Amino acid sequence: MLIQNWMTAEVIAVTPETSLLKIGKLMRDNNVRRLPVLDDKGHVIGIISDRDVRDASPSKATTLDMYEMHYLLAELKAKDIMTPRPFTVKPTDSVEKAAMLMLDNKFGGLPVVEESGRMVGIISDQDVFKALVSITGVREGGIQLGIEIANRPGAMKPIFDLLRAHGARILSVLSANNQAGDRKVFLRLRDMESREAEEAVIADVRKHAQLLYWARNDVHLA
């Protein structure tokens, strides 16, 4: 999955001279939690989060009067509160890479830039969630089976063969190594013609692999 297929291309951005007052209004009016800061060539030089705005704004317990507060908000600029030189990703990077960077660094989003440095979009945690929902096929329903198999070539062939024999149609296949060196595989199947047909598949899979769980709506642990 490439970032260019999941990023938000229409991005609201600010300049280094944009006031804190305007930044806060842009975030509220457009319901966004972060704003890239661009130079006059469209290159990302910083990023501002809603937390940066909160931290820079006067406290409700401030002794400043209304005019002093308005002056402060107008005088503080994006360049004063932004995080400079933020992490960025390329349109041709994978969504998984973006998710890893956001998870490891506790970011909610990353600017997407071309090789030239010009920003072409932003990818957020919400975009990653959309990608996850899409590739799993969960919106199409069906049943999911979680199994554990040996991590060796051809280990999944008996499972695919029995699914074909039952006329089961696969929506998605995801897998991950576990600490023991085996693989956990998560199969989502389209709805079958009857619950009896689904139960027959589950029983047959149980004979050929370690069934961890199966789920239609509720999760049934093996």
N, C-alpha and C positions, 0 to 999 in steps of 0.2 A: 504494500500500500504506500503510494507516494504522497508526500505532504501536499503537493500541488492539487491533488484531487479532493482534499479534505479541508484545506485551509480556508479562512475567510479572506477573500480578495479585496473587498471594500472596507478599508481600514480607516478609522478616524485617527488622525495624528496631530501633533502640535509641533511648534518650533521652540527653540531654546528660550525665546522671549515671551512665550505665552504666559499670561499671569495665572497664579494659583486660583484666583477667582473664576477665570474662564475654564480652567482645567476641571475644577469641581463641577461646574455647570455642564460641561460636555459629558462627563461621566454620568451625571444624573439623567440628563435628557436622553442619552443614547443607551443607558443601562449597560455600560461597559465597566470593567474593573481595571483596565490598564490602557495606557496610551503611549505609543512609540513617539520618540522625539526625533525629528528629522532635520538635517541641515538643508541648505538651499539647493542641494543636488539630489535630495530624496534619499540620502544615506542615513541609516539608523545610528544615532550617536548616544541614545539613552532610552530609558523606558521609565514610566511613572505608573505605580500601582495605586489603587484606592487607599491602601495603607499609608503610602507616602503622603498622600493628600491629608489623611487624618492626622498623621504625626506632625505635619507642618502647620495645620490649622490651629488657631487659638482654642484653648479649652473653654468649655461652657462656664468654668469658674474664673475665667480671666477678669482682670480689673480694667481691661481696655474698654473705652466707650465705643459706640457704634462707628464713629468717624475714624478713630484710630484702628479699629479692626478692619474696616474697609480699606484703609490705606495700606495696612500690612498685607492683606490678601492681594491687593493690586500690585504691590511692589515685589512680592515674591514671585520668581519666574520658574519656568520649567527647569532651566539649567541649574537652579539652586536646590531642587529636591529630587531630580532624576537619579536613577542608577546609571552611571556612564558605562559605555562599552558592554552592553548586555550580551548574553548568550544569544546566538542566532542560528537558524538552520536554513538549508537551501530547499527550493521547491522539489528537487529530485532526491532529497533525503527521505528516509522511510518514516512513516507515522510512529513506528516502534521506537526509532531513535529519538524522536521528539518526546515521546512518552517517558523514555528512560531519563532524558535530560531534565524534564520537568519533575519527575519523581525524585531523582537523586538530589536536585538542587532546590526542591520545594517551590517551583515556579508554577504559576497558573496559566502561563502562555509564553510563546516565543515568537519574535518577529521572523518573518521568512524573507530572505534576501537573495538576490541573484549574485552571480560571481562578481559583478561590477560593484556590489555593495548596495544597489538600489533596492528598497523594500518593495515587495510585491504582494505581501499578505501577512497574516498572523495566524498561528495555530494555537488553540487553547485546549484546556482539559475537556471542555464540552465537545470540541471537534474530535478528540480522541475517543470519547464515549460514543459519539455517533458512529465512528468507524468500527468500534467493537461491536455495537449492536448490529451493524450491517453485516459484518463478516460472520457472525455467529448464526444469523438467520432467525434469531429469537422472535422477531415480530411475526414470522410465519408459523409459529406454534410448533407442532410436532413433539417428539420426545427426544430427550438427551440421555445418552449412556456415557458414564465415566468408567473406563477400564484401565487396568494396569497390565502391561505386556513386557516381554523381554526386549531389550534394546539391541536388536540384531536385524539384519536384512531379511525381509520377507515375513516378519513376525505378524504383520497385519493382514497378510493374504487370506488366511483361513476366516478372519472376521469379514473381510470384504466378500469372500465367496459365499458365506452363509447369508449375508445381507442380500446378495443378488438372488440367492435361491428362494428367499422369502419375498422377493419383489419389493424390498425396502429401498427407498430413494434417499440419498444423503444430501442434507442441506449444507453441512459444514463439518470439517475435521480439524481439531486443534490438538496439539500435543506439547508435552514438556517433560524434561528429564526430572527424575526424583533423586534423592540423595543416595539411594541404593544402587543407582545406575540403570534402573528400569525406566520405562516410559509410561507416563499417564496420557491417555488419549481420550478426547472428549468428542463424541459423535452426536450430531443432531440429525434426526431423521424426519422426513415429512410425515404428516398424519397418514396412517394406513387405513385400509378399508374397514377395519373393526378393531375393537379393543382386544379381541381374542388373537388377532393377527399380531398386534403389538406385543402381547404377552408371550406369544410363541417365539418372537424374535429375542426378547429379553431372556427367556429360558435357554435358548440355543446359544446366545452369546455367553451366558454364565458357564456353559460347558466348555468353552474354548478359551476363556480369559478370566482373569480375576475381575469380577464386576464390583466396582466401588459404590456405584449408586445408579439409579435411573430416575428421571424426572419428566413429568408431563406438565403439571403446574407445581404440585408439591414434590419435594425431594424424598425419595425412598432409598435409605441406606441399605447396602447389601449386608 
